[in-house]
Amino acid sequence: MNCIAVLTRGYDRIEDYSLLIRRNKCIEINLIDKNTDNLIFHEGNIREEHQQYIQTQTPNLNIIFKEILFDKEKEKIIIEEAHRFSYGYRHMCSFWFVDFWNYVKDYDYLLRIDEDCFINFNIDEIFHNLEKKIFISGRQSFDHNFVTIGLNQFSLNFFKSSVPKRPYGPYTNIFGLSLSQLRHNELLFKYIQSVDESQMIYKRRWGDLPLWGEVIFYIFGDESLYITSKLKYYHESHKLNVN
């Protein structure tokens, strides 16, 4: 089974869902198989009437609202670096690397499309390509040194490698994963557990982008990542047209 997923927040005013609804409308236009589940992850703070409103804006999409729980104990972790990033942002980074697995056990392929990404590509074709590749993205990107302090050394120690790499990875605001292939890799989940136990996503704001970059480089190899110019979209937060 395929799923499209987003992590978002609940708002007090219904008009504040305009970005999410614009995203959803782009998906509705570019998705042929309307039976595909569209998962909207939230902390239980999207009210029922707001859920109904969001669904009415794209009636042809099969939207499933899924409540998730962030570990609030992690907000007691003392931040060491990148102080301008909130605990909420760090929760998001942790979710898309450590936590999301628990919520997608019924799916073989996942396409993450963030709330501020407005797409213009054939989604069904992306899922077809995930049958042949493990990861799909529209581009790769470097992350800043001040939010990746110690990350590569951590990976070098974990993988017992002497081959360093810069902090880069797939542009994960739109990111396809072959869950069926990833689930069977024990080394991947040992690495995820080790990263989680280090608390560095919270202490130093290690992001999901460079963390997936480390996974691809040291476990699966660069050939596992399909970078395709067919992933055309606008990323609102960065004011960037991708491809």
N, C-alpha and C positions, 0 to 999 in steps of 0.2 A: 504493500500500500504506500501511496505517496501522500505527503503533507507539505503545506506551505505554513510557515510559522512567523509570528512576531511577538516580541515582548513589549508591552505597553503599560500605561498607567491609567487609572481612573481619574476623571475630571469632575468638578462640580457643575460646570456648564456644558450643555450638550454641544454647543458650537465649538468647544475646544477639541472635539474629535475630528475636526476638518481635515487634518493631515492624514489621520488613519483612514478616513473615508475616501479621501483622494487616492491613497495607496490602494485601497480595496477596489476602487473603480478601475484602476489600471490593471489590476489582476483579473477582474471580471472580463475585461476586453481581451486580454492576452492568454486566457486559459480556455482550452477547448473542452477538456474533461471536467465538467462542472461537478462531478462526484468527488473530486479531490477535496480532502478536508483542509480547511483554512483555520489553523489554530491561533487563537488570540490569547496569549498568556498574560495574566494580570494577577495582582495581589488580592483579589477578591473585592476590589474597590471600583469596579465598573457596575453601576447599579443595573437592576433588571430592566428598567425602562430605557436606560441608555443602550443596553445590549440589543433590545428590540429595535431601537431607532437605527443603530449601526447596521443591523441586518436588513432593514427595509431599504437602505440606500444601495445595497447590492443584492437584490433578491435572488439572483441566480447562483450566488456563491454559497457553498455549504460551510457556514461559519460555526466553529465550536469554541466557546469561551471556556478556558481552562484556568482554574485558580491555582496559583503556585504559592509556595511559602519560602521567603528568604530567611536565612538563619540570622535572627536579630542578635544572637550572641556574638556574631562576628563584628558587630558595631562596637564591641568593647576592645577590639584589636587596635593597638596604638599605631597610628599612621606615621610612617617614617619619611616618605617622599611624596611628591605630587599632591600637596595639601589642597590645591584648588579643586580636586575631584572629590565629590561627595561619596558617602557610603553607598548611596543609591547607585551611583555609577559603578562602583566596585562590585556591588551585588549583580549588576548587569553583566560585567566581565566574567564573574564567577558562574553566573547562570549559563552563559553560552559556551563554557568550557567544562565545568564540573557538574552542574546540576540538571541540565535539560534532559539528560538521558532518562531520568525517571519518568518523564512525562511523554515520551515518544516510543514506548516499548512496542506498540502495535504497528509501527511503520518501518518500511524498508528504506525509503528515501525521504530526505527533508530538504526543502529549499527555504532558507531564511531570507525574508524580505523585511527590512526594518521599516518602521512607521514613516520615516522621512524619505523613503525611496520610491520613486515613481517610474515604473518600468515601461519598456517598449520592446519586448521580445517574446518569443514563443516559449511559454513555460513548459508545455508538454515535451518539446524538444530537449529542454534541459534535463527533465527526468529521464528521457530516453538515453541521453549521454551519460547519466549517472550509473547506468547499467554497465558501462565500460570503464568509467573512471571513478575514483573514490571521492575526489573533491572537485568542485567547479567554482570559478570566480571570474569576474570581469577584468581584474587586474591584480597586481601585487602592490603593496605599499610598505614603506618603512615606518616604524614607530619611533617616537622620540627617545633619546638616550635617558632622559630624566624619568621616564616611566618604564624603563626596562633594566634598571640597575641590578646587576647580578644575575639576570635571567640566563644568558648564554652560559655563564660559568656553572650555574645550577644544572643546565642540560648536559654540559660536558662531564660533570661529575656523575650525573645519573646514568648516562649512556656509556660512561667510561671511554669517551671519545677525545681525540686530540685535534679535531677539526672544528675551529670556531666559525661562527656565522654572525652576520649583522642582524639586528632585530627587525626583520621584515616577515611578511606573511601575506596570505590572501586578504583582499579587501572584504572583510567579513560582513559588512552591512547587507550585502547579498551574497549568499554562500550556500552551495549545494553540498550535501554529504550523503554518501552511501552508507547508511546506518547498518545495513545488513552485513557489509564487509567489515566495518569498524568494530562492531560488537564482539567479534571473535578474536581480536588482537589483545592478548593479555598484557603485553608491554605497554600499550597505549593506556590502559586503565591503571596500571601501576604508576605510570608517569603522572596521570591526572590526579591520582590519590596523593602522590608525593608533592605535587604543586599545591594541592589543597592544604595538606598538613603543614607546609612551609608558611602559610598565611600571607605569602607575598603578593597575591592579588589584592589584598587589603592593605598590607603594610606599604607596598611600593607601587601599587596600581598596575601590576603586570596585566596587560590586556589580552583579550581573546585572540586578537589579530596576531601578535608575535608568538603567542603560545601555540596556536595552530601552525604557525610557520616553523616552530621548533619540531613539532610532531611530524610535519610533512618531510622536513629535511632529514631528521635523524631516524625516523621509523619507516616511513612509506616510500621515501624517495621523491625527487622532483617530478618524475614522470606520473605520479599519482594525481597531480593537480593539473586540471585542464583549465587554462586561461583562454577565454574565448571573447572575441570582440563582438559576438552576437548578444552578449549581455549588455544591452543598452538601457541606461536609466539616468535619472537625475537624482543626485544625493543632496537633499535640501540643506542639511546641517553644514556641509562643506562647500555649498554653492558650486557643485562640480557635476559636469556631464561626464559620465563614464561611457567611453566608446561612442 
